[in-house]
């Protein structure tokens, strides 16, 4: 029990910084030789081959059969060695040893070796699950969400999260009191859990906790963002099914905070493209290069949730007992003629009445075109999207407000990493600016009137700092405006991470 308390087994990460696993076992076994040879020689002899078997910190495939028994034996050997080291540590403390001698290590050194052994036992038990992500992301997924694809076999664990502080202007654009109060929020803590069965079959999922506390009467919620089984026949062709991210826009699929600028996601990709957006379905994908594609058949939206201000956003069904009377087709193609340049387009189309006669033949067709260029620290991104809604008059009557017959939006973004010329650092310091224009009532059905407050502009300028690629600190100011003068400017600070 004392070992678990010191090394952090089963109760979270060790209290000290993790050292490189590659040499930890060899270091421990070497260090054990400085203890009483009579008491530890047997354990040393048995555990010696583990230094090579562990692969110097390399990830292990999920064991089965004889491999599982061998893994259990190796873990037991290491646990026995830890017990001996712990006993020696307690003996030294009992006699008040202040440091090591030629034949005995001091308490501090023994604690360090016990911690290293605990990390090695943890790694052996969970295999690749805790390994850091490496390599380029898979098309359609961020770096952390792609982790299971790079695993050799077995469990993979990743995640991301972001905390946000927002300070609002005390006046609206037309000079009225805004009534807005500064707010701090753990916007989301997200965990990826995947399992790779073999080289062609895997499972991947994303579990999201929003606003820190979920439950009855609380502001937060818990949701499964995606959960699917993937079969990859070749690089050019694969198939997947389950709860899928709709492959539209930039951020719906790739929304891990360190990989986009701005403390808040672009409004165009929150309102016009209702990210994050997932539906149950199945489809095909491929990345033969320089073209990648995805095409799915999924459950469609439910027009009963549409509104004037939020457009189609609340029509997302998100796999929660989704109505499936109407289905939709969604597809995406991206072309990358040279590294760093992406040109693409996507579409989603399907009826959304879901057998409700009051909604008529409410078909939604959403499409976007997008481009991105990253070169020597420069970042340029642009997107234009439009949504068309059939039978908008009947939908508006059914929901009690003027839902847009056409929704449209676009944005452009530019940034430059000031540290890009430095070849010896992985840090990034990037000033950026983004301009957005969006309108959820760009056109309304005959007999309805558009609200000028839904014709919006957003200018966001700020700074993104990454001490390492997995962590981003973002500070920005947003100038918001609309035709009614009711918009409120704000300043934001965010901390984002992925692993």
LODREN-536264 format. One record per residue (C-alpha): residue number from 1; residue in three letters; x, y, z. Coordinates in nm, 4 decimals. Layout:
! LODREN-536264
> NUM,ALA,X,Y,Z
...
! end
This chain:
! LODREN-536264
> 1,UNK,0.0000,0.0000,0.0000
> 2,UNK,0.2912,0.2332,0.0719
> 3,UNK,0.4234,0.1730,-0.2777
> 4,UNK,0.0963,0.2746,-0.4390
> 5,UNK,0.0817,0.5934,-0.2347
> 6,UNK,0.4293,0.6985,-0.3386
> 7,UNK,0.4216,0.5991,-0.7027
> 8,UNK,0.0694,0.7036,-0.7849
> 9,UNK,-0.0625,0.3636,-0.8955
> 10,UNK,-0.4339,0.3595,-0.9571
> 11,UNK,-0.4778,0.7077,-0.8141
> 12,UNK,-0.3523,0.9303,-1.0941
> 13,UNK,-0.0198,1.0396,-1.2385
> 14,UNK,0.2979,1.0378,-1.0268
> 15,UNK,0.3607,1.3581,-0.8374
> 16,UNK,0.6895,1.4331,-1.0132
> 17,UNK,0.7683,1.4986,-1.3794
> 18,UNK,0.7736,1.1876,-1.5937
> 19,UNK,1.1232,1.1022,-1.7064
> 20,UNK,1.1993,0.9433,-2.0381
> 21,UNK,1.0734,0.5869,-2.0223
> 22,UNK,1.3325,0.4671,-2.2695
> 23,UNK,1.6079,0.4237,-2.0102
> 24,UNK,1.4133,0.4069,-1.6866
> 25,UNK,1.4134,0.0315,-1.6439
> 26,UNK,1.7802,-0.0031,-1.7257
> 27,UNK,1.8566,0.2783,-1.4804
> 28,UNK,1.6582,0.1112,-1.2044
> 29,UNK,1.8189,-0.2259,-1.2566
> 30,UNK,2.1634,-0.0698,-1.2654
> 31,UNK,2.0854,0.1254,-0.9508
> 32,UNK,1.9609,-0.1849,-0.7733
> 33,UNK,2.3107,-0.3272,-0.7931
> 34,UNK,2.4260,-0.0645,-0.5429
> 35,UNK,2.1980,-0.2183,-0.2799
> 36,UNK,2.2636,-0.5254,-0.0746
> 37,UNK,2.3835,-0.7834,-0.3319
> 38,UNK,2.2561,-1.0711,-0.1263
> 39,UNK,1.9019,-0.9425,-0.1038
> 40,UNK,1.8598,-0.8194,-0.4631
> 41,UNK,2.0731,-1.0385,-0.6856
> 42,UNK,1.7898,-1.2799,-0.7604
> 43,UNK,1.5502,-1.0037,-0.8522
> 44,UNK,1.8148,-0.8389,-1.0682
> 45,UNK,1.8840,-1.1588,-1.2534
> 46,UNK,1.5186,-1.2219,-1.3237
> 47,UNK,1.4359,-0.8651,-1.4246
> 48,UNK,1.7464,-0.8046,-1.6358
> 49,UNK,1.5947,-0.9216,-1.9654
> 50,UNK,1.3043,-0.6832,-1.9111
> 51,UNK,1.5157,-0.3895,-2.0181
> 52,UNK,1.5260,-0.5304,-2.3684
> 53,UNK,1.1755,-0.6767,-2.3620
> 54,UNK,1.0322,-0.3363,-2.2722
> 55,UNK,1.1703,-0.1963,-2.5926
> 56,UNK,1.3299,0.1091,-2.4378
> 57,UNK,0.9923,0.2757,-2.3903
> 58,UNK,0.8445,0.1632,-2.7218
> 59,UNK,0.4721,0.0921,-2.7210
> 60,UNK,0.3575,-0.2669,-2.6860
> 61,UNK,0.0750,-0.4261,-2.8804
> 62,UNK,-0.2182,-0.5556,-2.6792
> 63,UNK,-0.1212,-0.8990,-2.5439
> 64,UNK,-0.3249,-1.2158,-2.5663
> 65,UNK,-0.2742,-1.5813,-2.4682
> 66,UNK,0.0897,-1.6600,-2.3965
> 67,UNK,0.1840,-1.2928,-2.4434
> 68,UNK,-0.0633,-1.1956,-2.1719
> 69,UNK,0.0832,-1.4505,-1.9303
> 70,UNK,0.4350,-1.3294,-2.0079
> 71,UNK,0.3277,-0.9699,-1.9475
> 72,UNK,0.1746,-1.0636,-1.6131
> 73,UNK,0.4981,-1.2423,-1.5164
> 74,UNK,0.7110,-0.9425,-1.6069
> 75,UNK,0.4846,-0.7037,-1.4153
> 76,UNK,0.4998,-0.9339,-1.1114
> 77,UNK,0.8807,-0.9365,-1.1292
> 78,UNK,0.8934,-0.5583,-1.1376
> 79,UNK,0.6461,-0.5320,-0.8508
> 80,UNK,0.8660,-0.7669,-0.6462
> 81,UNK,1.1681,-0.5499,-0.7223
> 82,UNK,0.9754,-0.2394,-0.6153
> 83,UNK,0.8852,-0.4103,-0.2898
> 84,UNK,1.2531,-0.4826,-0.2221
> 85,UNK,1.3495,-0.1246,-0.3026
> 86,UNK,1.0721,-0.0008,-0.0766
> 87,UNK,1.1943,-0.2226,0.2062
> 88,UNK,1.5476,-0.0881,0.1625
> 89,UNK,1.4113,0.2681,0.1633
> 90,UNK,1.2266,0.2091,0.4892
> 91,UNK,1.5393,0.0515,0.6420
> 92,UNK,1.7494,0.3551,0.5522
> 93,UNK,1.4906,0.5890,0.6949
> 94,UNK,1.4773,0.3850,1.0127
> 95,UNK,1.8504,0.4189,1.0708
> 96,UNK,1.8471,0.7856,0.9643
> 97,UNK,2.0693,0.7503,0.6586
> 98,UNK,2.1310,1.0894,0.5021
> 99,UNK,2.2811,0.9789,0.1751
> 100,UNK,2.4216,0.6958,-0.0246
> 101,UNK,2.7615,0.5334,0.0056
> 102,UNK,2.9556,0.3154,-0.2270
> 103,UNK,2.7386,0.0214,-0.1305
> 104,UNK,2.4012,0.1854,-0.0560
> 105,UNK,2.1938,0.4483,-0.2325
> 106,UNK,2.0332,0.7274,-0.0312
> 107,UNK,1.6555,0.7664,0.0245
> 108,UNK,1.6144,1.0321,-0.2471
> 109,UNK,1.7787,0.8094,-0.5064
> 110,UNK,1.5681,0.5102,-0.4020
> 111,UNK,1.2492,0.7158,-0.4295
> 112,UNK,1.3508,0.8193,-0.7804
> 113,UNK,1.4095,0.4578,-0.8819
> 114,UNK,1.0785,0.3428,-0.7316
> 115,UNK,0.8974,0.6143,-0.9257
> 116,UNK,1.0688,0.5113,-1.2499
> 117,UNK,0.9729,0.1484,-1.1929
> 118,UNK,0.6121,0.2494,-1.1244
> 119,UNK,0.6001,0.4324,-1.4568
> 120,UNK,0.7413,0.1297,-1.6357
> 121,UNK,0.4820,-0.0992,-1.4756
> 122,UNK,0.2088,0.1439,-1.5782
> 123,UNK,0.3389,0.1475,-1.9354
> 124,UNK,0.3495,-0.2318,-1.9527
> 125,UNK,-0.0059,-0.2555,-1.8252
> 126,UNK,-0.1674,-0.0078,-2.0635
> 127,UNK,0.0621,-0.0488,-2.3628
> 128,UNK,0.0297,0.2346,-2.6169
> 129,UNK,-0.2627,0.4019,-2.4478
> 130,UNK,-0.0533,0.6626,-2.2659
> 131,UNK,0.2029,0.7168,-2.5419
> 132,UNK,0.2223,1.0729,-2.6773
> 133,UNK,0.0802,1.1304,-3.0228
> 134,UNK,0.3271,1.1528,-3.3081
> 135,UNK,0.3022,1.2153,-3.6789
> 136,UNK,0.0536,1.3959,-3.8984
> 137,UNK,-0.3212,1.3824,-3.8250
> 138,UNK,-0.5492,1.1595,-4.0295
> 139,UNK,-0.7674,1.3566,-4.2769
> 140,UNK,-1.0866,1.4536,-4.0971
> 141,UNK,-0.9401,1.4363,-3.7457
> 142,UNK,-0.7196,1.6487,-3.5248
> 143,UNK,-0.3829,1.5251,-3.3937
> 144,UNK,-0.5233,1.3751,-3.0727
> 145,UNK,-0.8300,1.2241,-3.2424
> 146,UNK,-0.5953,1.0546,-3.4917
> 147,UNK,-0.3993,0.8791,-3.2185
> 148,UNK,-0.5655,0.5380,-3.2495
> 149,UNK,-0.4778,0.5243,-3.6211
> 150,UNK,-0.1062,0.5372,-3.5370
> 151,UNK,-0.1264,0.2766,-3.2615
> 152,UNK,0.0066,-0.0717,-3.3382
> 153,UNK,-0.2709,-0.2494,-3.1515
> 154,UNK,-0.4910,-0.2207,-2.8445
> 155,UNK,-0.6176,0.0747,-2.6427
> 156,UNK,-0.5445,0.4373,-2.7246
> 157,UNK,-0.6246,0.7335,-2.4987
> 158,UNK,-0.6105,1.1004,-2.5921
> 159,UNK,-0.8007,1.4204,-2.5379
> 160,UNK,-0.8204,1.7966,-2.5393
> 161,UNK,-0.9762,2.0779,-2.3430
> 162,UNK,-1.0051,2.4520,-2.3088
> 163,UNK,-1.0733,2.7077,-2.0382
> 164,UNK,-1.2090,3.0476,-2.1445
> 165,UNK,-1.2346,3.3899,-1.9807
> 166,UNK,-1.4620,3.6476,-2.1464
> 167,UNK,-1.4840,4.0143,-2.0481
> 168,UNK,-1.7721,4.2006,-2.2125
> 169,UNK,-1.8100,4.5700,-2.2885
> 170,UNK,-2.0565,4.7430,-2.0573
> 171,UNK,-2.2246,4.9092,-2.3576
> 172,UNK,-2.3789,4.7815,-2.6785
> 173,UNK,-2.2853,4.9396,-3.0092
> 174,UNK,-2.5805,5.1802,-2.9860
> 175,UNK,-2.4750,5.2970,-2.6384
> 176,UNK,-2.7240,5.1018,-2.4304
> 177,UNK,-2.6129,4.9149,-2.1135
> 178,UNK,-2.5127,4.5631,-2.2133
> 179,UNK,-2.5875,4.4032,-1.8777
> 180,UNK,-2.3171,4.1462,-1.9563
> 181,UNK,-2.0970,4.0105,-1.6774
> 182,UNK,-1.7435,3.8773,-1.7169
> 183,UNK,-1.7379,3.4994,-1.7244
> 184,UNK,-1.4847,3.2201,-1.6735
> 185,UNK,-1.5668,2.8712,-1.7929
> 186,UNK,-1.4115,2.5313,-1.8404
> 187,UNK,-1.5740,2.5116,-2.1798
> 188,UNK,-1.4933,2.1519,-2.2399
> 189,UNK,-1.2821,1.8589,-2.1267
> 190,UNK,-1.2765,1.5902,-2.3936
> 191,UNK,-1.1398,1.2372,-2.3923
> 192,UNK,-1.0718,1.0105,-2.6876
> 193,UNK,-1.0922,0.6385,-2.6311
> 194,UNK,-1.0004,0.4067,-2.9158
> 195,UNK,-0.9166,0.0457,-2.9724
> 196,UNK,-0.7209,-0.0934,-3.2651
> 197,UNK,-0.8182,-0.4548,-3.3309
> 198,UNK,-0.5701,-0.5073,-3.6149
> 199,UNK,-0.4153,-0.3199,-3.9062
> 200,UNK,-0.7528,-0.2721,-4.0759
> 201,UNK,-1.0164,-0.2516,-3.8022
> 202,UNK,-1.0452,-0.0015,-3.5193
> 203,UNK,-1.2931,0.1764,-3.2940
> 204,UNK,-1.2664,0.5476,-3.2134
> 205,UNK,-1.4755,0.7685,-2.9867
> 206,UNK,-1.4900,1.1147,-2.8321
> 207,UNK,-1.6574,1.1813,-2.4971
> 208,UNK,-1.7103,1.5480,-2.4116
> 209,UNK,-1.7803,1.7173,-2.0784
> 210,UNK,-1.8966,2.0782,-2.1207
> 211,UNK,-1.9026,2.3583,-1.8606
> 212,UNK,-1.7456,2.1541,-1.5797
> 213,UNK,-2.0624,2.0362,-1.4015
> 214,UNK,-2.3383,1.8318,-1.5629
> 215,UNK,-2.6649,1.7166,-1.4109
> 216,UNK,-3.0178,1.8286,-1.3410
> 217,UNK,-3.0267,2.2045,-1.3043
> 218,UNK,-2.6599,2.2427,-1.4004
> 219,UNK,-2.5209,2.4289,-1.7017
> 220,UNK,-2.2944,2.1507,-1.8221
> 221,UNK,-2.3625,1.8411,-2.0253
> 222,UNK,-2.1967,1.5161,-2.1178
> 223,UNK,-2.2150,1.3996,-2.4785
> 224,UNK,-2.0608,1.1495,-2.7153
> 225,UNK,-1.9295,1.3557,-3.0077
> 226,UNK,-1.8442,1.0538,-3.2216
> 227,UNK,-1.8204,0.6779,-3.1861
> 228,UNK,-1.7593,0.4601,-3.4904
> 229,UNK,-1.6009,0.1452,-3.6252
> 230,UNK,-1.3524,0.1947,-3.9082
> 231,UNK,-1.2358,-0.0530,-4.1727
> 232,UNK,-0.9409,0.0595,-4.3837
> 233,UNK,-0.8829,-0.1626,-4.6859
> 234,UNK,-0.6209,0.0581,-4.8517
> 235,UNK,-0.5044,0.4158,-4.8287
> 236,UNK,-0.7449,0.4977,-5.1130
> 237,UNK,-1.0506,0.3270,-4.9665
> 238,UNK,-1.2005,0.2674,-4.6250
> 239,UNK,-1.5430,0.2479,-4.4655
> 240,UNK,-1.6751,0.3586,-4.1303
> 241,UNK,-2.0070,0.3527,-3.9484
> 242,UNK,-2.1560,0.4788,-3.6227
> 243,UNK,-2.1874,0.8311,-3.4867
> 244,UNK,-1.9862,1.0348,-3.7380
> 245,UNK,-1.8691,1.3946,-3.7606
> 246,UNK,-2.0351,1.5596,-4.0595
> 247,UNK,-1.7411,1.6441,-4.2912
> 248,UNK,-1.8149,2.0138,-4.3554
> 249,UNK,-1.6077,2.3270,-4.2973
> 250,UNK,-1.2752,2.3392,-4.1148
> 251,UNK,-1.3594,2.3087,-3.7456
> 252,UNK,-1.6403,2.0547,-3.7359
> 253,UNK,-1.3883,1.7753,-3.7792
> 254,UNK,-1.0720,1.9476,-3.6511
> 255,UNK,-1.1676,2.1475,-3.3424
> 256,UNK,-0.8871,2.0739,-3.0959
> 257,UNK,-0.7984,2.4170,-2.9475
> 258,UNK,-0.4217,2.4286,-3.0183
> 259,UNK,-0.4791,2.3827,-3.3930
> 260,UNK,-0.6935,2.6917,-3.4576
> 261,UNK,-0.6477,3.0604,-3.3804
> 262,UNK,-0.8775,3.2529,-3.1513
> 263,UNK,-0.9984,3.1941,-2.7976
> 264,UNK,-1.3462,3.1293,-2.9421
> 265,UNK,-1.4382,2.9305,-3.2499
> 266,UNK,-1.5398,3.1340,-3.5571
> 267,UNK,-1.9063,3.2363,-3.5487
> 268,UNK,-1.9517,3.1251,-3.9107
> 269,UNK,-1.8531,2.7726,-3.8084
> 270,UNK,-2.0756,2.7798,-3.5040
> 271,UNK,-2.3949,2.9299,-3.6462
> 272,UNK,-2.4067,2.8794,-4.0234
> 273,UNK,-2.2111,2.5524,-4.0075
> 274,UNK,-2.3397,2.4228,-3.6722
> 275,UNK,-2.0165,2.2783,-3.5328
> 276,UNK,-1.9734,2.0499,-3.3560
> 277,UNK,-2.2178,1.8423,-3.5612
> 278,UNK,-2.2444,1.4628,-3.5678
> 279,UNK,-2.5062,1.2207,-3.6996
> 280,UNK,-2.5497,0.8436,-3.7106
> 281,UNK,-2.4643,0.6850,-4.0435
> 282,UNK,-2.2042,0.5084,-4.2521
> 283,UNK,-1.9908,0.5806,-4.5532
> 284,UNK,-1.6581,0.5637,-4.7304
> 285,UNK,-1.3379,0.7651,-4.7259
> 286,UNK,-0.9909,0.7675,-4.8745
> 287,UNK,-0.6661,0.9594,-4.8915
> 288,UNK,-0.4833,0.8503,-5.2073
> 289,UNK,-0.3051,1.1873,-5.2303
> 290,UNK,-0.3052,1.4633,-5.3279
> 291,UNK,-0.6842,1.4205,-5.2964
> 292,UNK,-0.8754,1.3046,-4.9874
> 293,UNK,-1.2483,1.2396,-4.9723
> 294,UNK,-1.5320,1.1371,-4.7412
> 295,UNK,-1.8933,1.0500,-4.8303
> 296,UNK,-2.1585,0.9389,-4.5792
> 297,UNK,-2.5284,0.8571,-4.5580
> 298,UNK,-2.6505,0.9927,-4.2217
> 299,UNK,-2.9574,1.0857,-4.0236
> 300,UNK,-3.0773,1.4294,-4.1292
> 301,UNK,-3.1607,1.7391,-3.9269
> 302,UNK,-3.4949,1.7946,-3.7528
> 303,UNK,-3.6467,2.1213,-3.8793
> 304,UNK,-3.8567,2.1458,-3.5644
> 305,UNK,-3.5479,2.2844,-3.3895
> 306,UNK,-3.4658,2.5584,-3.6419
> 307,UNK,-3.4755,2.9245,-3.5344
> 308,UNK,-3.4261,3.2746,-3.6701
> 309,UNK,-3.1095,3.3597,-3.4751
> 310,UNK,-2.9423,3.0181,-3.4615
> 311,UNK,-3.0501,2.8920,-3.8029
> 312,UNK,-3.0252,2.5132,-3.8333
> 313,UNK,-2.8031,2.4667,-3.5254
> 314,UNK,-3.0671,2.3270,-3.2903
> 315,UNK,-3.1856,2.0868,-3.5584
> 316,UNK,-2.8828,1.8649,-3.4988
> 317,UNK,-2.9872,1.5238,-3.3661
> 318,UNK,-2.6441,1.4102,-3.2421
> 319,UNK,-2.7347,1.0422,-3.2303
> 320,UNK,-2.9791,1.0829,-2.9382
> 321,UNK,-3.2807,0.8699,-3.0384
> 322,UNK,-3.2515,1.0451,-3.3724
> 323,UNK,-3.5531,1.0607,-3.5990
> 324,UNK,-3.4620,0.8724,-3.9156
> 325,UNK,-3.7638,0.9204,-4.1408
> 326,UNK,-3.5456,1.1565,-4.3451
> 327,UNK,-3.1822,1.0807,-4.4229
> 328,UNK,-2.9134,1.2991,-4.5744
> 329,UNK,-2.6043,1.2658,-4.7891
> 330,UNK,-2.2864,1.4504,-4.7001
> 331,UNK,-1.9533,1.4533,-4.8823
> 332,UNK,-1.6227,1.6349,-4.8895
> 333,UNK,-1.3199,1.6582,-5.1198
> 334,UNK,-0.9876,1.8244,-5.0398
> 335,UNK,-0.7009,1.8782,-5.2806
> 336,UNK,-0.3448,1.9449,-5.1658
> 337,UNK,-0.1239,2.0074,-5.4710
> 338,UNK,0.1753,2.1091,-5.2565
> 339,UNK,0.2507,2.0683,-4.8843
> 340,UNK,0.0742,2.3341,-4.6783
> 341,UNK,-0.1925,2.4174,-4.9365
> 342,UNK,-0.5479,2.2819,-4.9119
> 343,UNK,-0.8341,2.3571,-5.1495
> 344,UNK,-1.1690,2.1922,-5.0861
> 345,UNK,-1.5453,2.1837,-5.0816
> 346,UNK,-1.8168,1.9994,-4.8901
> 347,UNK,-2.1939,1.9516,-4.9030
> 348,UNK,-2.4802,1.8243,-4.6861
> 349,UNK,-2.8301,1.7757,-4.8273
> 350,UNK,-3.1444,1.6043,-4.7028
> 351,UNK,-3.5083,1.6533,-4.6118
> 352,UNK,-3.5627,1.7599,-4.2516
> 353,UNK,-3.9381,1.7318,-4.1904
> 354,UNK,-3.8962,1.3907,-4.0203
> 355,UNK,-4.2608,1.2911,-4.0945
> 356,UNK,-4.4022,1.6065,-3.9314
> 357,UNK,-4.6677,1.7340,-4.1782
> 358,UNK,-4.6480,2.0869,-4.0362
> 359,UNK,-4.2884,2.1152,-4.1620
> 360,UNK,-4.3728,2.0315,-4.5233
> 361,UNK,-4.0875,1.9271,-4.7518
> 362,UNK,-3.8209,2.1121,-4.5591
> 363,UNK,-3.4988,2.0184,-4.7389
> 364,UNK,-3.1708,2.1650,-4.6181
> 365,UNK,-2.8734,2.1965,-4.8509
> 366,UNK,-2.5543,2.3292,-4.6950
> 367,UNK,-2.2313,2.3692,-4.8902
> 368,UNK,-1.8981,2.5360,-4.8399
> 369,UNK,-1.5767,2.6063,-5.0237
> 370,UNK,-1.2569,2.6495,-4.8244
> 371,UNK,-0.8849,2.7080,-4.8684
> 372,UNK,-0.5832,2.7156,-4.6391
> 373,UNK,-0.2156,2.7891,-4.6956
> 374,UNK,0.0632,2.7407,-4.4395
> 375,UNK,0.4138,2.8387,-4.5492
> 376,UNK,0.7232,2.9382,-4.3494
> 377,UNK,0.5206,3.0620,-4.0541
> 378,UNK,0.2501,3.2314,-4.2610
> 379,UNK,-0.1077,3.1080,-4.2203
> 380,UNK,-0.3960,3.2054,-4.4492
> 381,UNK,-0.7448,3.0580,-4.4267
> 382,UNK,-1.0732,3.1386,-4.5984
> 383,UNK,-1.4189,2.9824,-4.6056
> 384,UNK,-1.7543,3.0627,-4.7662
> 385,UNK,-2.0725,2.8724,-4.6818
> 386,UNK,-2.4407,2.8910,-4.7710
> 387,UNK,-2.7520,2.7084,-4.6506
> 388,UNK,-3.0784,2.6805,-4.8433
> 389,UNK,-3.4047,2.5746,-4.6742
> 390,UNK,-3.7035,2.4528,-4.8725
> 391,UNK,-4.0567,2.5257,-4.7456
> 392,UNK,-3.9114,2.7919,-4.5152
> 393,UNK,-4.2559,2.9497,-4.4832
> 394,UNK,-4.4093,2.6314,-4.3394
> 395,UNK,-4.1124,2.5769,-4.1088
> 396,UNK,-4.1399,2.9373,-3.9861
> 397,UNK,-4.5104,2.8957,-3.9112
> 398,UNK,-4.4461,2.5674,-3.7319
> 399,UNK,-4.1697,2.7011,-3.5035
> 400,UNK,-4.3218,3.0475,-3.4575
> 401,UNK,-4.0425,3.2641,-3.5994
> 402,UNK,-3.8939,3.3612,-3.9349
> 403,UNK,-3.6408,3.0864,-4.0078
> 404,UNK,-3.4104,3.1888,-4.2900
> 405,UNK,-3.4793,3.0601,-4.6377
> 406,UNK,-3.1128,3.1322,-4.7017
> 407,UNK,-2.8278,3.1497,-4.4514
> 408,UNK,-2.4803,3.2620,-4.5572
> 409,UNK,-2.1434,3.3424,-4.4097
> 410,UNK,-1.7750,3.3744,-4.4838
> 411,UNK,-1.4504,3.4552,-4.3078
> 412,UNK,-1.0862,3.5207,-4.3822
> 413,UNK,-0.7978,3.4719,-4.1411
> 414,UNK,-0.4283,3.5597,-4.1455
> 415,UNK,-0.1499,3.4848,-3.8970
> 416,UNK,0.2278,3.4754,-3.8810
> 417,UNK,0.4469,3.2796,-3.6404
> 418,UNK,0.7169,3.5248,-3.5295
> 419,UNK,0.9357,3.2374,-3.4113
> 420,UNK,0.9272,3.0507,-3.7431
> 421,UNK,1.2752,3.1742,-3.8497
> 422,UNK,1.4230,3.0124,-3.5371
> 423,UNK,1.5158,2.6552,-3.6281
> 424,UNK,1.5964,2.5421,-3.2741
> 425,UNK,1.2563,2.5923,-3.1095
> 426,UNK,0.9127,2.4316,-3.1224
> 427,UNK,0.7510,2.7360,-2.9640
> 428,UNK,0.5102,2.9515,-3.1635
> 429,UNK,0.4095,3.3148,-3.1182
> 430,UNK,0.1498,3.4148,-3.3748
> 431,UNK,-0.0366,3.7447,-3.4065
> 432,UNK,-0.3562,3.6866,-3.6066
> 433,UNK,-0.6684,3.8585,-3.7352
> 434,UNK,-0.9976,3.7130,-3.8591
> 435,UNK,-1.2931,3.8890,-4.0213
> 436,UNK,-1.6353,3.7238,-4.0392
> 437,UNK,-1.9652,3.8112,-4.2024
> 438,UNK,-2.2762,3.5999,-4.1393
> 439,UNK,-2.6528,3.6257,-4.1647
> 440,UNK,-2.9017,3.3593,-4.0560
> 441,UNK,-3.1767,3.5481,-4.2422
> 442,UNK,-2.9990,3.6424,-4.5635
> 443,UNK,-3.3358,3.5690,-4.7253
> 444,UNK,-3.6712,3.4936,-4.5611
> 445,UNK,-3.9926,3.3547,-4.7062
> 446,UNK,-4.2548,3.5877,-4.8462
> 447,UNK,-4.4672,3.7397,-4.5719
> 448,UNK,-4.1916,3.7255,-4.3067
> 449,UNK,-3.9543,3.9989,-4.1905
> 450,UNK,-3.5849,3.9532,-4.1169
> 451,UNK,-3.4391,4.0729,-3.7868
> 452,UNK,-3.1475,4.3136,-3.8577
> 453,UNK,-2.9757,4.1766,-3.5467
> 454,UNK,-2.9100,3.8506,-3.7344
> 455,UNK,-2.6938,4.0262,-3.9960
> 456,UNK,-2.3605,4.0178,-3.8120
> 457,UNK,-1.9928,4.1081,-3.8469
> 458,UNK,-1.7085,3.9903,-3.6224
> 459,UNK,-1.3478,4.1117,-3.6256
> 460,UNK,-1.1094,3.9161,-3.4032
> 461,UNK,-0.7441,4.0089,-3.3533
> 462,UNK,-0.5063,3.8662,-3.0995
> 463,UNK,-0.2100,3.6493,-3.0176
> 464,UNK,-0.1576,3.2725,-2.9952
> 465,UNK,0.1394,3.1423,-2.7970
> 466,UNK,0.2405,2.7756,-2.7924
> 467,UNK,0.5221,2.6758,-2.5562
> 468,UNK,0.4906,2.3328,-2.7200
> 469,UNK,0.2623,2.2305,-3.0093
> 470,UNK,0.0165,2.0620,-2.7690
> 471,UNK,-0.0592,2.3695,-2.5558
> 472,UNK,-0.1920,2.7094,-2.6662
> 473,UNK,-0.2471,3.0310,-2.4732
> 474,UNK,-0.4682,3.2720,-2.6649
> 475,UNK,-0.5559,3.6365,-2.6035
> 476,UNK,-0.7779,3.8348,-2.8382
> 477,UNK,-1.0236,4.1223,-2.8707
> 478,UNK,-1.3477,4.0908,-3.0679
> 479,UNK,-1.5388,4.3739,-3.2285
> 480,UNK,-1.8932,4.2519,-3.2908
> 481,UNK,-2.1554,4.4446,-3.4831
> 482,UNK,-2.4982,4.3954,-3.6379
> 483,UNK,-2.7511,4.6068,-3.8213
> 484,UNK,-2.9602,4.6583,-3.5086
> 485,UNK,-2.6714,4.8009,-3.3010
> 486,UNK,-2.7222,4.5503,-3.0214
> 487,UNK,-2.3835,4.3755,-3.0449
> 488,UNK,-2.1414,4.3732,-2.7503
> 489,UNK,-1.7627,4.3727,-2.7921
> 490,UNK,-1.5458,4.1490,-2.5764
> 491,UNK,-1.1925,4.0473,-2.4762
> 492,UNK,-1.1056,3.6783,-2.4387
> 493,UNK,-0.8291,3.4716,-2.2801
> 494,UNK,-0.8125,3.0963,-2.3332
> 495,UNK,-0.5930,2.8011,-2.2434
> 496,UNK,-0.6164,2.4982,-2.4717
> 497,UNK,-0.4402,2.1648,-2.4748
> 498,UNK,-0.4388,1.8291,-2.6503
> 499,UNK,-0.2674,1.4984,-2.5822
! end
